């Protein structure tokens, strides 16, 4: 029996802003889910202290709101980086507008989700950055988050002295009252939980199946790519990576177009 072996190169895929956004999102969503469940169903806590000295629920709400603002700010920065970042962070990766994108989505759905047999074994089916199914799911979750943020700000509008939440007050009567808004806001938590479970499963599934550093890449920024897909030497990759990491946005812009030509999509 003949065993095929392949050569891999270490390629800088995830830039620092993308990695920072990822881990800030992980932390923020964890805090928001935990505090959200407490707000939805507060536990009965017996205490002999005066009510004015027992403000734990207010602190929970404050943590929830502050974390939501932090996540909204992170989302705004990530949207900006979808236009300023490298080819793997670009906004075009998140919308499967091409035939290739739709084919890749069907492939991932068939092989990764439903665990059907891969009969083609095409190298182009393995994405260097996010596959189109993952990218499109992130776009959908972005839309879900926008609705989640709007409903949350609408619920804050009556008690907030800041103008920003107040501009969303019209959402409450539009959706039929505060109770309805709260139901929608709480229901979306379960969508985020389902997404987290599927996302973590697929990351470790790809890491185990492909052994390209899928999980560690979001810490180091590097993935291992088959040599035939990368048309530059290892030393060139290292030198360009150093410029990207230490010379800042100017170096990224200067080398962006060059990198697009040297990393083949096939």
WODA-V420632 format. One record per helix or strand. SS is the DSSP state (alpha for helix, beta for strand). FROM is the first residue (numbers start at 1). TO is the last residue. If there is no record, write none. Layout:
ss: [SS/SS]
from: [FROM/FROM]
to: [TO/TO]
This chain:
ss: [beta/alpha/alpha/alpha/alpha/alpha/alpha/alpha/alpha/alpha/alpha/alpha/beta/alpha/beta/alpha/alpha/beta]
from: [8/16/51/56/91/99/123/132/163/170/178/217/222/227/230/234/249/263]
to: [12/40/53/84/94/113/125/156/166/174/210/220/226/229/230/246/262/263]
